Amino acid sequence: MPLRTTRKAAEVLPFLEAFITRKEQQAREIEQVVERYEVKRMKEERAYQTMSSFRRMLSGKKPDHHLAVEYIHYVKKPMEQVRKLRAEIEQARQIMNDSKPGDDITFPEEFEDIFSS
């Protein structure tokens, strides 16, 4: 079970805002990488479909299991990471919304990295 740390809200709130901004940027970057991969795959598929049947026979196509592995690597795992980032963002926003500057805030140890930035 992760340890929990207690700090004053006035001390934590500016760091939480920076933490949220940084995590949102990371999520956007990952989503852009996924989108670029999906666009590339669609272009490849369109190019393959527009080939004549003779050229298709000669060029070959990636086996479906290769496409599945690519999908897991380039889409599924990164989107799981985005979901984790969004959960961290939501948790940080919850802390910000539920606290006043004089309050003591208890938060998970994984948030400790926001104070070491």
PDB file as gemmi writes it, atoms N, CA and C in Angstrom:
CRYST1    1.000    1.000    1.000  90.00  90.00  90.00 P 1                      
ATOM      1  N   MET A   1       0.855  -1.190   0.000  1.00  0.00           N  
ATOM      2  CA  MET A   1       0.000   0.000   0.000  1.00  0.00           C  
ATOM      3  C   MET A   1       0.890   1.239   0.000  1.00  0.00           C  
ATOM      4  N   PRO A   2       0.655   2.187  -0.902  1.00  0.00           N  
ATOM      5  CA  PRO A   2       1.519   3.367  -0.965  1.00  0.00           C  
ATOM      6  C   PRO A   2       1.362   4.244   0.272  1.00  0.00           C  
ATOM      7  N   LEU A   3       2.474   4.818   0.704  1.00  0.00           N  
ATOM      8  CA  LEU A   3       2.433   5.736   1.830  1.00  0.00           C  
ATOM      9  C   LEU A   3       1.726   7.013   1.414  1.00  0.00           C  
ATOM     10  N   ARG A   4       1.183   7.706   2.397  1.00  0.00           N  
ATOM     11  CA  ARG A   4       0.494   8.947   2.099  1.00  0.00           C  
ATOM     12  C   ARG A   4       1.257  10.078   2.785  1.00  0.00           C  
ATOM     13  N   THR A   5       1.326  11.221   2.127  1.00  0.00           N  
ATOM     14  CA  THR A   5       2.063  12.368   2.617  1.00  0.00           C  
ATOM     15  C   THR A   5       1.081  13.489   2.930  1.00  0.00           C  
ATOM     16  N   THR A   6       1.358  14.249   3.992  1.00  0.00           N  
ATOM     17  CA  THR A   6       0.496  15.369   4.357  1.00  0.00           C  
ATOM     18  C   THR A   6       1.286  16.664   4.212  1.00  0.00           C  
ATOM     19  N   ARG A   7       0.664  17.641   3.571  1.00  0.00           N  
ATOM     20  CA  ARG A   7       1.264  18.972   3.397  1.00  0.00           C  
ATOM     21  C   ARG A   7       0.155  20.014   3.453  1.00  0.00           C  
ATOM     22  N   LYS A   8       0.546  21.266   3.639  1.00  0.00           N  
ATOM     23  CA  LYS A   8      -0.422  22.366   3.642  1.00  0.00           C  
ATOM     24  C   LYS A   8      -0.886  22.642   2.216  1.00  0.00           C  
ATOM     25  N   ALA A   9      -2.164  22.954   2.071  1.00  0.00           N  
ATOM     26  CA  ALA A   9      -2.746  23.188   0.747  1.00  0.00           C  
ATOM     27  C   ALA A   9      -2.069  24.356   0.037  1.00  0.00           C  
ATOM     28  N   ALA A  10      -1.779  25.432   0.766  1.00  0.00           N  
ATOM     29  CA  ALA A  10      -1.154  26.606   0.145  1.00  0.00           C  
ATOM     30  C   ALA A  10       0.198  26.241  -0.467  1.00  0.00           C  
ATOM     31  N   GLU A  11       0.878  25.289   0.142  1.00  0.00           N  
ATOM     32  CA  GLU A  11       2.178  24.843  -0.356  1.00  0.00           C  
ATOM     33  C   GLU A  11       2.016  23.944  -1.585  1.00  0.00           C  
ATOM     34  N   VAL A  12       0.929  23.197  -1.637  1.00  0.00           N  
ATOM     35  CA  VAL A  12       0.732  22.164  -2.654  1.00  0.00           C  
ATOM     36  C   VAL A  12       0.052  22.675  -3.922  1.00  0.00           C  
ATOM     37  N   LEU A  13      -0.899  23.587  -3.803  1.00  0.00           N  
ATOM     38  CA  LEU A  13      -1.729  23.980  -4.941  1.00  0.00           C  
ATOM     39  C   LEU A  13      -0.945  24.454  -6.169  1.00  0.00           C  
ATOM     40  N   PRO A  14       0.078  25.318  -6.027  1.00  0.00           N  
ATOM     41  CA  PRO A  14       0.822  25.717  -7.234  1.00  0.00           C  
ATOM     42  C   PRO A  14       1.506  24.529  -7.925  1.00  0.00           C  
ATOM     43  N   PHE A  15       2.010  23.603  -7.117  1.00  0.00           N  
ATOM     44  CA  PHE A  15       2.655  22.422  -7.687  1.00  0.00           C  
ATOM     45  C   PHE A  15       1.641  21.527  -8.388  1.00  0.00           C  
ATOM     46  N   LEU A  16       0.445  21.430  -7.822  1.00  0.00           N  
ATOM     47  CA  LEU A  16      -0.601  20.611  -8.446  1.00  0.00           C  
ATOM     48  C   LEU A  16      -0.989  21.171  -9.809  1.00  0.00           C  
ATOM     49  N   GLU A  17      -1.060  22.495  -9.913  1.00  0.00           N  
ATOM     50  CA  GLU A  17      -1.392  23.111 -11.206  1.00  0.00           C  
ATOM     51  C   GLU A  17      -0.331  22.767 -12.253  1.00  0.00           C  
ATOM     52  N   ALA A  18       0.940  22.848 -11.864  1.00  0.00           N  
ATOM     53  CA  ALA A  18       2.029  22.500 -12.785  1.00  0.00           C  
ATOM     54  C   ALA A  18       1.986  21.009 -13.126  1.00  0.00           C  
ATOM     55  N   PHE A  19       1.690  20.191 -12.125  1.00  0.00           N  
ATOM     56  CA  PHE A  19       1.579  18.740 -12.317  1.00  0.00           C  
ATOM     57  C   PHE A  19       0.482  18.420 -13.326  1.00  0.00           C  
ATOM     58  N   ILE A  20      -0.676  19.058 -13.165  1.00  0.00           N  
ATOM     59  CA  ILE A  20      -1.806  18.829 -14.074  1.00  0.00           C  
ATOM     60  C   ILE A  20      -1.434  19.249 -15.492  1.00  0.00           C  
ATOM     61  N   THR A  21      -0.818  20.410 -15.630  1.00  0.00           N  
ATOM     62  CA  THR A  21      -0.411  20.901 -16.950  1.00  0.00           C  
ATOM     63  C   THR A  21       0.561  19.933 -17.618  1.00  0.00           C  
ATOM     64  N   ARG A  22       1.541  19.460 -16.849  1.00  0.00           N  
ATOM     65  CA  ARG A  22       2.541  18.534 -17.394  1.00  0.00           C  
ATOM     66  C   ARG A  22       1.898  17.212 -17.818  1.00  0.00           C  
ATOM     67  N   LYS A  23       1.002  16.683 -16.998  1.00  0.00           N  
ATOM     68  CA  LYS A  23       0.345  15.406 -17.319  1.00  0.00           C  
ATOM     69  C   LYS A  23      -0.585  15.555 -18.525  1.00  0.00           C  
ATOM     70  N   GLU A  24      -1.281  16.694 -18.628  1.00  0.00           N  
ATOM     71  CA  GLU A  24      -2.143  16.926 -19.795  1.00  0.00           C  
ATOM     72  C   GLU A  24      -1.309  16.986 -21.072  1.00  0.00           C  
ATOM     73  N   GLN A  25      -0.148  17.626 -21.001  1.00  0.00           N  
ATOM     74  CA  GLN A  25       0.745  17.709 -22.158  1.00  0.00           C  
ATOM     75  C   GLN A  25       1.231  16.318 -22.558  1.00  0.00           C  
ATOM     76  N   GLN A  26       1.605  15.501 -21.575  1.00  0.00           N  
ATOM     77  CA  GLN A  26       2.044  14.132 -21.874  1.00  0.00           C  
ATOM     78  C   GLN A  26       0.929  13.346 -22.555  1.00  0.00           C  
ATOM     79  N   ALA A  27      -0.295  13.483 -22.052  1.00  0.00           N  
ATOM     80  CA  ALA A  27      -1.435  12.765 -22.635  1.00  0.00           C  
ATOM     81  C   ALA A  27      -1.667  13.215 -24.077  1.00  0.00           C  
ATOM     82  N   ARG A  28      -1.589  14.526 -24.324  1.00  0.00           N  
ATOM     83  CA  ARG A  28      -1.774  15.036 -25.693  1.00  0.00           C  
ATOM     84  C   ARG A  28      -0.703  14.498 -26.635  1.00  0.00           C  
ATOM     85  N   GLU A  29       0.542  14.465 -26.170  1.00  0.00           N  
ATOM     86  CA  GLU A  29       1.632  13.964 -27.011  1.00  0.00           C  
ATOM     87  C   GLU A  29       1.419  12.494 -27.368  1.00  0.00           C  
ATOM     88  N   ILE A  30       1.011  11.692 -26.406  1.00  0.00           N  
ATOM     89  CA  ILE A  30       0.761  10.271 -26.666  1.00  0.00           C  
ATOM     90  C   ILE A  30      -0.392  10.116 -27.649  1.00  0.00           C  
ATOM     91  N   GLU A  31      -1.451  10.890 -27.460  1.00  0.00           N  
ATOM     92  CA  GLU A  31      -2.594  10.815 -28.378  1.00  0.00           C  
ATOM     93  C   GLU A  31      -2.193  11.205 -29.797  1.00  0.00           C  
ATOM     94  N   GLN A  32      -1.301  12.182 -29.940  1.00  0.00           N  
ATOM     95  CA  GLN A  32      -0.829  12.583 -31.269  1.00  0.00           C  
ATOM     96  C   GLN A  32      -0.034  11.465 -31.933  1.00  0.00           C  
ATOM     97  N   VAL A  33       0.791  10.770 -31.157  1.00  0.00           N  
ATOM     98  CA  VAL A  33       1.560   9.647 -31.699  1.00  0.00           C  
ATOM     99  C   VAL A  33       0.610   8.554 -32.186  1.00  0.00           C  
ATOM    100  N   VAL A  34      -0.412   8.252 -31.392  1.00  0.00           N  
ATOM    101  CA  VAL A  34      -1.393   7.228 -31.764  1.00  0.00           C  
ATOM    102  C   VAL A  34      -2.124   7.651 -33.031  1.00  0.00           C  
ATOM    103  N   GLU A  35      -2.518   8.918 -33.090  1.00  0.00           N  
ATOM    104  CA  GLU A  35      -3.240   9.409 -34.267  1.00  0.00           C  
ATOM    105  C   GLU A  35      -2.373   9.325 -35.525  1.00  0.00           C  
ATOM    106  N   ARG A  36      -1.089   9.697 -35.399  1.00  0.00           N  
ATOM    107  CA  ARG A  36      -0.186   9.595 -36.556  1.00  0.00           C  
ATOM    108  C   ARG A  36      -0.065   8.146 -37.026  1.00  0.00           C  
ATOM    109  N   TYR A  37       0.020   7.217 -36.092  1.00  0.00           N  
ATOM    110  CA  TYR A  37       0.102   5.800 -36.463  1.00  0.00           C  
ATOM    111  C   TYR A  37      -1.168   5.366 -37.193  1.00  0.00           C  
ATOM    112  N   GLU A  38      -2.332   5.761 -36.670  1.00  0.00           N  
ATOM    113  CA  GLU A  38      -3.593   5.353 -37.294  1.00  0.00           C  
ATOM    114  C   GLU A  38      -3.730   5.938 -38.700  1.00  0.00           C  
ATOM    115  N   VAL A  39      -3.313   7.179 -38.892  1.00  0.00           N  
ATOM    116  CA  VAL A  39      -3.352   7.798 -40.224  1.00  0.00           C  
ATOM    117  C   VAL A  39      -2.419   7.038 -41.170  1.00  0.00           C  
ATOM    118  N   LYS A  40      -1.226   6.701 -40.681  1.00  0.00           N  
ATOM    119  CA  LYS A  40      -0.269   5.948 -41.500  1.00  0.00           C  
ATOM    120  C   LYS A  40      -0.859   4.597 -41.911  1.00  0.00           C  
ATOM    121  N   ARG A  41      -1.477   3.892 -40.978  1.00  0.00           N  
ATOM    122  CA  ARG A  41      -2.088   2.590 -41.276  1.00  0.00           C  
ATOM    123  C   ARG A  41      -3.209   2.727 -42.306  1.00  0.00           C  
ATOM    124  N   MET A  42      -4.028   3.760 -42.171  1.00  0.00           N  
ATOM    125  CA  MET A  42      -5.112   3.963 -43.139  1.00  0.00           C  
ATOM    126  C   MET A  42      -4.547   4.226 -44.531  1.00  0.00           C  
ATOM    127  N   LYS A  43      -3.475   5.031 -44.612  1.00  0.00           N  
ATOM    128  CA  LYS A  43      -2.846   5.307 -45.907  1.00  0.00           C  
ATOM    129  C   LYS A  43      -2.290   4.029 -46.519  1.00  0.00           C  
ATOM    130  N   GLU A  44      -1.633   3.218 -45.693  1.00  0.00           N  
ATOM    131  CA  GLU A  44      -1.087   1.954 -46.196  1.00  0.00           C  
ATOM    132  C   GLU A  44      -2.203   1.050 -46.709  1.00  0.00           C  
ATOM    133  N   GLU A  45      -3.286   0.960 -45.959  1.00  0.00           N  
ATOM    134  CA  GLU A  45      -4.409   0.103 -46.355  1.00  0.00           C  
ATOM    135  C   GLU A  45      -5.047   0.609 -47.649  1.00  0.00           C  
ATOM    136  N   ARG A  46      -5.228   1.932 -47.749  1.00  0.00           N  
ATOM    137  CA  ARG A  46      -5.792   2.515 -48.977  1.00  0.00           C  
ATOM    138  C   ARG A  46      -4.893   2.242 -50.174  1.00  0.00           C  
ATOM    139  N   ALA A  47      -3.591   2.408 -49.987  1.00  0.00           N  
ATOM    140  CA  ALA A  47      -2.644   2.164 -51.080  1.00  0.00           C  
ATOM    141  C   ALA A  47      -2.705   0.701 -51.511  1.00  0.00           C  
ATOM    142  N   TYR A  48      -2.802  -0.194 -50.561  1.00  0.00           N  
ATOM    143  CA  TYR A  48      -2.881  -1.622 -50.883  1.00  0.00           C  
ATOM    144  C   TYR A  48      -4.164  -1.932 -51.646  1.00  0.00           C  
ATOM    145  N   GLN A  49      -5.280  -1.340 -51.218  1.00  0.00           N  
ATOM    146  CA  GLN A  49      -6.570  -1.610 -51.859  1.00  0.00           C  
ATOM    147  C   GLN A  49      -6.642  -1.045 -53.280  1.00  0.00           C  
ATOM    148  N   THR A  50      -5.897   0.021 -53.558  1.00  0.00           N  
ATOM    149  CA  THR A  50      -5.948   0.617 -54.899  1.00  0.00           C  
ATOM    150  C   THR A  50      -5.043  -0.102 -55.894  1.00  0.00           C  
ATOM    151  N   MET A  51      -4.191  -1.005 -55.398  1.00  0.00           N  
ATOM    152  CA  MET A  51      -3.315  -1.758 -56.303  1.00  0.00           C  
ATOM    153  C   MET A  51      -4.137  -2.752 -57.118  1.00  0.00           C  
ATOM    154  N   SER A  52      -3.610  -3.064 -58.276  1.00  0.00           N  
ATOM    155  CA  SER A  52      -4.252  -4.121 -59.069  1.00  0.00           C  
ATOM    156  C   SER A  52      -4.050  -5.453 -58.348  1.00  0.00           C  
ATOM    157  N   SER A  53      -4.884  -6.411 -58.658  1.00  0.00           N  
ATOM    158  CA  SER A  53      -4.784  -7.703 -57.976  1.00  0.00           C  
ATOM    159  C   SER A  53      -3.424  -8.363 -58.226  1.00  0.00           C  
ATOM    160  N   PHE A  54      -2.855  -8.161 -59.411  1.00  0.00           N  
ATOM    161  CA  PHE A  54      -1.536  -8.721 -59.704  1.00  0.00           C  
ATOM    162  C   PHE A  54      -0.469  -8.084 -58.804  1.00  0.00           C  
ATOM    163  N   ARG A  55      -0.505  -6.755 -58.668  1.00  0.00           N  
ATOM    164  CA  ARG A  55       0.472  -6.062 -57.796  1.00  0.00           C  
ATOM    165  C   ARG A  55       0.278  -6.455 -56.346  1.00  0.00           C  
ATOM    166  N   ARG A  56      -0.981  -6.613 -55.920  1.00  0.00           N  
ATOM    167  CA  ARG A  56      -1.242  -7.052 -54.547  1.00  0.00           C  
ATOM    168  C   ARG A  56      -0.611  -8.417 -54.295  1.00  0.00           C  
ATOM    169  N   MET A  57      -0.748  -9.296 -55.287  1.00  0.00           N  
ATOM    170  CA  MET A  57      -0.197 -10.635 -55.149  1.00  0.00           C  
ATOM    171  C   MET A  57       1.331 -10.566 -55.007  1.00  0.00           C  
ATOM    172  N   LEU A  58       1.968  -9.680 -55.754  1.00  0.00           N  
ATOM    173  CA  LEU A  58       3.424  -9.558 -55.704  1.00  0.00           C  
ATOM    174  C   LEU A  58       3.915  -8.808 -54.468  1.00  0.00           C  
ATOM    175  N   SER A  59       3.172  -7.795 -54.065  1.00  0.00           N  
ATOM    176  CA  SER A  59       3.653  -6.946 -52.970  1.00  0.00           C  
ATOM    177  C   SER A  59       3.479  -7.599 -51.610  1.00  0.00           C  
ATOM    178  N   GLY A  60       2.447  -8.362 -51.455  1.00  0.00           N  
ATOM    179  CA  GLY A  60       2.199  -8.971 -50.156  1.00  0.00           C  
ATOM    180  C   GLY A  60       1.662  -7.959 -49.169  1.00  0.00           C  
ATOM    181  N   LYS A  61       1.125  -8.469 -48.140  1.00  0.00           N  
ATOM    182  CA  LYS A  61       0.530  -7.631 -47.105  1.00  0.00           C  
ATOM    183  C   LYS A  61       1.001  -8.171 -45.767  1.00  0.00           C  
ATOM    184  N   LYS A  62       1.125  -7.299 -44.784  1.00  0.00           N  
ATOM    185  CA  LYS A  62       1.526  -7.755 -43.464  1.00  0.00           C  
ATOM    186  C   LYS A  62       0.498  -8.757 -42.958  1.00  0.00           C  
ATOM    187  N   PRO A  63       0.960  -9.844 -42.373  1.00  0.00           N  
ATOM    188  CA  PRO A  63       0.003 -10.805 -41.804  1.00  0.00           C  
ATOM    189  C   PRO A  63      -0.825 -10.148 -40.700  1.00  0.00           C  
ATOM    190  N   ASP A  64      -2.041 -10.636 -40.518  1.00  0.00           N  
ATOM    191  CA  ASP A  64      -2.945 -10.045 -39.530  1.00  0.00           C  
ATOM    192  C   ASP A  64      -2.357 -10.049 -38.122  1.00  0.00           C  
ATOM    193  N   HIS A  65      -1.623 -11.110 -37.778  1.00  0.00           N  
ATOM    194  CA  HIS A  65      -1.064 -11.137 -36.424  1.00  0.00           C  
ATOM    195  C   HIS A  65       0.006 -10.059 -36.243  1.00  0.00           C  
ATOM    196  N   HIS A  66       0.697  -9.674 -37.312  1.00  0.00           N  
ATOM    197  CA  HIS A  66       1.653  -8.561 -37.223  1.00  0.00           C  
ATOM    198  C   HIS A  66       0.895  -7.258 -36.978  1.00  0.00           C  
ATOM    199  N   LEU A  67      -0.210  -7.093 -37.684  1.00  0.00           N  
ATOM    200  CA  LEU A  67      -1.028  -5.889 -37.488  1.00  0.00           C  
ATOM    201  C   LEU A  67      -1.566  -5.828 -36.070  1.00  0.00           C  
ATOM    202  N   ALA A  68      -1.949  -6.990 -35.528  1.00  0.00           N  
ATOM    203  CA  ALA A  68      -2.469  -7.028 -34.159  1.00  0.00           C  
ATOM    204  C   ALA A  68      -1.389  -6.626 -33.158  1.00  0.00           C  
ATOM    205  N   VAL A  69      -0.179  -7.121 -33.351  1.00  0.00           N  
ATOM    206  CA  VAL A  69       0.922  -6.763 -32.456  1.00  0.00           C  
ATOM    207  C   VAL A  69       1.232  -5.275 -32.576  1.00  0.00           C  
ATOM    208  N   GLU A  70       1.241  -4.751 -33.804  1.00  0.00           N  
ATOM    209  CA  GLU A  70       1.456  -3.313 -34.000  1.00  0.00           C  
ATOM    210  C   GLU A  70       0.380  -2.507 -33.285  1.00  0.00           C  
ATOM    211  N   TYR A  71      -0.867  -2.943 -33.401  1.00  0.00           N  
ATOM    212  CA  TYR A  71      -1.973  -2.232 -32.761  1.00  0.00           C  
ATOM    213  C   TYR A  71      -1.763  -2.187 -31.247  1.00  0.00           C  
ATOM    214  N   ILE A  72      -1.404  -3.321 -30.670  1.00  0.00           N  
ATOM    215  CA  ILE A  72      -1.177  -3.362 -29.219  1.00  0.00           C  
ATOM    216  C   ILE A  72      -0.046  -2.416 -28.843  1.00  0.00           C  
ATOM    217  N   HIS A  73       1.033  -2.449 -29.619  1.00  0.00           N  
ATOM    218  CA  HIS A  73       2.207  -1.639 -29.302  1.00  0.00           C  
ATOM    219  C   HIS A  73       1.978  -0.145 -29.524  1.00  0.00           C  
ATOM    220  N   TYR A  74       1.334   0.215 -30.627  1.00  0.00           N  
ATOM    221  CA  TYR A  74       1.206   1.624 -31.010  1.00  0.00           C  
ATOM    222  C   TYR A  74      -0.101   2.280 -30.592  1.00  0.00           C  
ATOM    223  N   VAL A  75      -1.126   1.487 -30.230  1.00  0.00           N  
ATOM    224  CA  VAL A  75      -2.419   2.085 -29.889  1.00  0.00           C  
ATOM    225  C   VAL A  75      -2.876   1.686 -28.488  1.00  0.00           C  
ATOM    226  N   LYS A  76      -3.018   0.399 -28.250  1.00  0.00           N  
ATOM    227  CA  LYS A  76      -3.635  -0.053 -27.003  1.00  0.00           C  
ATOM    228  C   LYS A  76      -2.824   0.345 -25.765  1.00  0.00           C  
ATOM    229  N   LYS A  77      -1.543   0.011 -25.739  1.00  0.00           N  
ATOM    230  CA  LYS A  77      -0.718   0.338 -24.568  1.00  0.00           C  
ATOM    231  C   LYS A  77      -0.586   1.843 -24.353  1.00  0.00           C  
ATOM    232  N   PRO A  78      -0.326   2.625 -25.404  1.00  0.00           N  
ATOM    233  CA  PRO A  78      -0.273   4.075 -25.184  1.00  0.00           C  
ATOM    234  C   PRO A  78      -1.600   4.654 -24.668  1.00  0.00           C  
ATOM    235  N   MET A  79      -2.725   4.133 -25.157  1.00  0.00           N  
ATOM    236  CA  MET A  79      -4.013   4.653 -24.689  1.00  0.00           C  
ATOM    237  C   MET A  79      -4.276   4.245 -23.238  1.00  0.00           C  
ATOM    238  N   GLU A  80      -3.758   3.091 -22.811  1.00  0.00           N  
ATOM    239  CA  GLU A  80      -3.843   2.725 -21.393  1.00  0.00           C  
ATOM    240  C   GLU A  80      -3.043   3.721 -20.563  1.00  0.00           C  
ATOM    241  N   GLN A  81      -1.896   4.115 -21.073  1.00  0.00           N  
ATOM    242  CA  GLN A  81      -1.073   5.110 -20.391  1.00  0.00           C  
ATOM    243  C   GLN A  81      -1.816   6.447 -20.306  1.00  0.00           C  
ATOM    244  N   VAL A  82      -2.513   6.831 -21.369  1.00  0.00           N  
ATOM    245  CA  VAL A  82      -3.297   8.071 -21.363  1.00  0.00           C  
ATOM    246  C   VAL A  82      -4.395   7.980 -20.303  1.00  0.00           C  
ATOM    247  N   ARG A  83      -5.054   6.835 -20.206  1.00  0.00           N  
ATOM    248  CA  ARG A  83      -6.100   6.672 -19.185  1.00  0.00           C  
ATOM    249  C   ARG A  83      -5.525   6.832 -17.777  1.00  0.00           C  
ATOM    250  N   LYS A  84      -4.323   6.287 -17.548  1.00  0.00           N  
ATOM    251  CA  LYS A  84      -3.678   6.443 -16.237  1.00  0.00           C  
ATOM    252  C   LYS A  84      -3.358   7.914 -15.971  1.00  0.00           C  
ATOM    253  N   LEU A  85      -2.849   8.601 -16.995  1.00  0.00           N  
ATOM    254  CA  LEU A  85      -2.543  10.025 -16.840  1.00  0.00           C  
ATOM    255  C   LEU A  85      -3.803  10.818 -16.520  1.00  0.00           C  
ATOM    256  N   ARG A  86      -4.893  10.519 -17.223  1.00  0.00           N  
ATOM    257  CA  ARG A  86      -6.160  11.220 -16.975  1.00  0.00           C  
ATOM    258  C   ARG A  86      -6.663  10.951 -15.553  1.00  0.00           C  
ATOM    259  N   ALA A  87      -6.465   9.726 -15.053  1.00  0.00           N  
ATOM    260  CA  ALA A  87      -6.871   9.409 -13.679  1.00  0.00           C  
ATOM    261  C   ALA A  87      -6.041  10.219 -12.681  1.00  0.00           C  
ATOM    262  N   GLU A  88      -4.731  10.342 -12.934  1.00  0.00           N  
ATOM    263  CA  GLU A  88      -3.874  11.155 -12.068  1.00  0.00           C  
ATOM    264  C   GLU A  88      -4.310  12.615 -12.103  1.00  0.00           C  
ATOM    265  N   ILE A  89      -4.639  13.112 -13.286  1.00  0.00           N  
ATOM    266  CA  ILE A  89      -5.100  14.493 -13.432  1.00  0.00           C  
ATOM    267  C   ILE A  89      -6.381  14.694 -12.639  1.00  0.00           C  
ATOM    268  N   GLU A  90      -7.306  13.763 -12.770  1.00  0.00           N  
ATOM    269  CA  GLU A  90      -8.585  13.864 -12.057  1.00  0.00           C  
ATOM    270  C   GLU A  90      -8.366  13.845 -10.549  1.00  0.00           C  
ATOM    271  N   GLN A  91      -7.457  12.989 -10.086  1.00  0.00           N  
ATOM    272  CA  GLN A  91      -7.156  12.913  -8.659  1.00  0.00           C  
ATOM    273  C   GLN A  91      -6.563  14.241  -8.170  1.00  0.00           C  
ATOM    274  N   ALA A  92      -5.664  14.828  -8.949  1.00  0.00           N  
ATOM    275  CA  ALA A  92      -5.058  16.110  -8.577  1.00  0.00           C  
ATOM    276  C   ALA A  92      -6.106  17.223  -8.572  1.00  0.00           C  
ATOM    277  N   ARG A  93      -6.997  17.221  -9.562  1.00  0.00           N  
ATOM    278  CA  ARG A  93      -8.062  18.237  -9.590  1.00  0.00           C  
ATOM    279  C   ARG A  93      -8.991  18.088  -8.393  1.00  0.00           C  
ATOM    280  N   GLN A  94      -9.276  16.843  -8.024  1.00  0.00           N  
ATOM    281  CA  GLN A  94     -10.140  16.589  -6.863  1.00  0.00           C  
ATOM    282  C   GLN A  94      -9.505  17.182  -5.607  1.00  0.00           C  
ATOM    283  N   ILE A  95      -8.198  16.976  -5.452  1.00  0.00           N  
ATOM    284  CA  ILE A  95      -7.487  17.534  -4.297  1.00  0.00           C  
ATOM    285  C   ILE A  95      -7.575  19.055  -4.327  1.00  0.00           C  
ATOM    286  N   MET A  96      -7.368  19.661  -5.500  1.00  0.00           N  
ATOM    287  CA  MET A  96      -7.425  21.122  -5.617  1.00  0.00           C  
ATOM    288  C   MET A  96      -8.816  21.652  -5.286  1.00  0.00           C  
ATOM    289  N   ASN A  97      -9.851  20.995  -5.801  1.00  0.00           N  
ATOM    290  CA  ASN A  97     -11.216  21.483  -5.614  1.00  0.00           C  
ATOM    291  C   ASN A  97     -11.728  21.293  -4.192  1.00  0.00           C  
ATOM    292  N   ASP A  98     -11.236  20.281  -3.498  1.00  0.00           N  
ATOM    293  CA  ASP A  98     -11.747  19.963  -2.167  1.00  0.00           C  
ATOM    294  C   ASP A  98     -10.969  20.626  -1.040  1.00  0.00           C  
ATOM    295  N   SER A  99      -9.983  21.456  -1.343  1.00  0.00           N  
ATOM    296  CA  SER A  99      -9.159  21.998  -0.270  1.00  0.00           C  
ATOM    297  C   SER A  99      -9.102  23.523  -0.302  1.00  0.00           C  
ATOM    298  N   LYS A 100      -8.904  24.073   0.894  1.00  0.00           N  
ATOM    299  CA  LYS A 100      -8.709  25.515   1.077  1.00  0.00           C  
ATOM    300  C   LYS A 100      -7.241  25.725   1.441  1.00  0.00           C  
ATOM    301  N   PRO A 101      -6.687  26.933   1.226  1.00  0.00           N  
ATOM    302  CA  PRO A 101      -5.251  27.147   1.448  1.00  0.00           C  
ATOM    303  C   PRO A 101      -4.729  26.753   2.832  1.00  0.00           C  
ATOM    304  N   GLY A 102      -5.532  26.821   3.880  1.00  0.00           N  
ATOM    305  CA  GLY A 102      -5.049  26.483   5.221  1.00  0.00           C  
ATOM    306  C   GLY A 102      -5.168  25.017   5.578  1.00  0.00           C  
ATOM    307  N   ASP A 103      -5.826  24.243   4.747  1.00  0.00           N  
ATOM    308  CA  ASP A 103      -6.053  22.819   5.033  1.00  0.00           C  
ATOM    309  C   ASP A 103      -4.767  22.008   4.937  1.00  0.00           C  
ATOM    310  N   ASP A 104      -4.761  20.903   5.696  1.00  0.00           N  
ATOM    311  CA  ASP A 104      -3.722  19.894   5.506  1.00  0.00           C  
ATOM    312  C   ASP A 104      -4.242  18.927   4.455  1.00  0.00           C  
ATOM    313  N   ILE A 105      -3.410  18.631   3.462  1.00  0.00           N  
ATOM    314  CA  ILE A 105      -3.813  17.727   2.383  1.00  0.00           C  
ATOM    315  C   ILE A 105      -3.012  16.443   2.508  1.00  0.00           C  
ATOM    316  N   THR A 106      -3.714  15.332   2.459  1.00  0.00           N  
ATOM    317  CA  THR A 106      -3.063  14.028   2.432  1.00  0.00           C  
ATOM    318  C   THR A 106      -3.213  13.483   1.029  1.00  0.00           C  
ATOM    319  N   PHE A 107      -2.107  13.117   0.419  1.00  0.00           N  
ATOM    320  CA  PHE A 107      -2.164  12.624  -0.951  1.00  0.00           C  
ATOM    321  C   PHE A 107      -1.208  11.450  -1.113  1.00  0.00           C  
ATOM    322  N   PRO A 108      -1.422  10.625  -2.129  1.00  0.00           N  
ATOM    323  CA  PRO A 108      -0.586   9.438  -2.345  1.00  0.00           C  
ATOM    324  C   PRO A 108       0.876   9.795  -2.571  1.00  0.00           C  
ATOM    325  N   GLU A 109       1.749   8.871  -2.213  1.00  0.00           N  
ATOM    326  CA  GLU A 109       3.188   9.076  -2.343  1.00  0.00           C  
ATOM    327  C   GLU A 109       3.614   9.336  -3.787  1.00  0.00           C  
ATOM    328  N   GLU A 110       2.885   8.765  -4.767  1.00  0.00           N  
ATOM    329  CA  GLU A 110       3.293   8.962  -6.163  1.00  0.00           C  
ATOM    330  C   GLU A 110       3.222  10.428  -6.575  1.00  0.00           C  
ATOM    331  N   PHE A 111       2.503  11.260  -5.811  1.00  0.00           N  
ATOM    332  CA  PHE A 111       2.453  12.692  -6.103  1.00  0.00           C  
ATOM    333  C   PHE A 111       3.691  13.404  -5.566  1.00  0.00           C  
ATOM    334  N   GLU A 112       4.521  12.714  -4.789  1.00  0.00           N  
ATOM    335  CA  GLU A 112       5.703  13.327  -4.194  1.00  0.00           C  
ATOM    336  C   GLU A 112       6.646  13.882  -5.263  1.00  0.00           C  
ATOM    337  N   ASP A 113       6.639  13.311  -6.460  1.00  0.00           N  
ATOM    338  CA  ASP A 113       7.523  13.802  -7.525  1.00  0.00           C  
ATOM    339  C   ASP A 113       7.183  15.221  -7.967  1.00  0.00           C  
ATOM    340  N   ILE A 114       5.987  15.713  -7.662  1.00  0.00           N  
ATOM    341  CA  ILE A 114       5.651  17.081  -8.066  1.00  0.00           C  
ATOM    342  C   ILE A 114       6.407  18.110  -7.240  1.00  0.00           C  
ATOM    343  N   PHE A 115       6.872  17.718  -6.040  1.00  0.00           N  
ATOM    344  CA  PHE A 115       7.603  18.656  -5.194  1.00  0.00           C  
ATOM    345  C   PHE A 115       9.095  18.643  -5.494  1.00  0.00           C  
ATOM    346  N   SER A 116       9.557  17.624  -6.181  1.00  0.00           N  
ATOM    347  CA  SER A 116      10.981  17.522  -6.482  1.00  0.00           C  
ATOM    348  C   SER A 116      11.326  18.119  -7.840  1.00  0.00           C  
ATOM    349  N   SER A 117      10.319  18.674  -8.562  1.00  0.00           N  
ATOM    350  CA  SER A 117      10.559  19.250  -9.898  1.00  0.00           C  
ATOM    351  C   SER A 117      11.330  20.536  -9.808  1.00  0.00           C  
TER     352      SER A 117                                                      
END                                                                             
